[in-house]
Amino acid sequence: MKVFKAVICLVLTTLIFIAADFSNLSAHADGDSPEIKKYAYADLGSSAYFCEKPDEKTALFQIPQTYCVEILSEEKDWFRVKYAEDNGIYRAVEGYCLKADLIPCDTPLENTYLHAPITIVYHTDEASGMLPSLGDIEVTAAFYGVYEVGKTSCSYVLCNDKFGYIPRVIEDYPLNPLPDKPTVAPAQKGGGNAALIAAIVVSAAAAAAIIIIYITGKRSVKTVIPPQ
């Protein structure tokens, strides 16, 4: 009987150590897992403004229709987002968009950001007399989006590492195909937390079993009084 109880105690103690190691491995795996990026896109006909701050008065440009922003975080009615990426003449910019103006999606659309360089022509003044003039100067700018002021529309661009507006609007850029039913997958249940809970339960059960075996197996000591 003593040998049987000793074996049981040994097995339960082993389970405790295994559960502890399993919990540590699960936590380590969760920490190493890559962060899942979240996106949202501007629907057809929408006017989703990219703002410098969570305030519509700081709007800079409209996200091109059918193109995405990467969601960095959420603040009440706002998404803190990133638009574009460091690629060629484009630079990533961070700001805010109203949640109501965008449609969240599990994965970015076919083309995440609009890449549409435009040519800007500067006309120089002619030199006097017979001196040759410099002529027109052409530079390439990165188009980010349209900004509307009343009935006037202009474009927000990056040119020579400087952001600004030009009196020109791009309307014929290619559109992304949109999903039939835009949905966001629910968060996965279980994972590291479930594994940790299971490990705790196993450890607690094993510890309780050891205590019960110890208490029930403990013999009472009788005091023998020698005869007088």
Protein Blocks (a to p, Z undefined) as FASTA:
>chain_A
ZZmmmmmmmmmmmmmmmmmmmmmmmmmmmmmpccddddddddehiacdddfbdcfklcfb
dcdehiacddfbdehjaccddedjdehjbccddddddfklpccdfbdcfblbacdddddd
ddddddehjbdcebjaddddddfbdcdehjaccddddeehiacddddddfkbccddddfb
acdddddeehjmlmmmmmmmmmmmmmmmmmmmmmmmpccdddddddZZ
